[in-house]
Amino acid sequence: MRKHLFLTAMLIDIASPQALGLLVRATRKRQKIRMDDLAGSAGVGPVFVRDVERGKQTVQFGRVFRILEELGIQLKVDVTEDVIPDFAVLKLKGVKPIKRRRPSGLDGTNVSGRSTQESTDKTSARRSAVVEGEGKE
């Protein structure tokens, strides 16, 4: 006769990246998943999984969610009721996309608006003036 285990979900307070990392590690180990296997199935590198488990504060949020999803961890947030209407309105509007800056040089100008050649010429002229001025006393 086979026994079935029914596990109940628990709510755990997570107040830091370190606490979330410990939860990720405990869950991964309980499920007997190797770090590199989790990384592969979540589409991240093993170093990233290690960083999350160690509580690194600068990890990418979207990639952390992929790890949580892969492990079956749901992230829930406790907020006051007065936030819910505002959240619902913002959710309907959607998130405004982030504008990407145009990298320097693609259109022939840099961040200051000067042409890249003009900036190079001015920088070269300043360097020449400094070198010429060093020999004079």
Sequence and secondary structure as in RCSB ss.txt:
>XXXX:A:sequence
MRKHLFLTAMLIDIASPQALGLLVRATRKRQKIRMDDLAGSAGVGPVFVRDVERGKQTVQFGRVFRILEELGIQL
KVDVTEDVIPDFAVLKLKGVKPIKRRRPSGLDGTNVSGRSTQESTDKTSARRSAVVEGEGKE
>XXXX:A:secstr
               SHHHHHHHHHHHHHHTT  HHHHHHHHTS HHHHHHHHTT TT  HHHHHHHHHHHT   
     TTHHHHHHHHHHH          TTSSSB TTSSBHHHHHHHHHHHHHHHHHHHT  
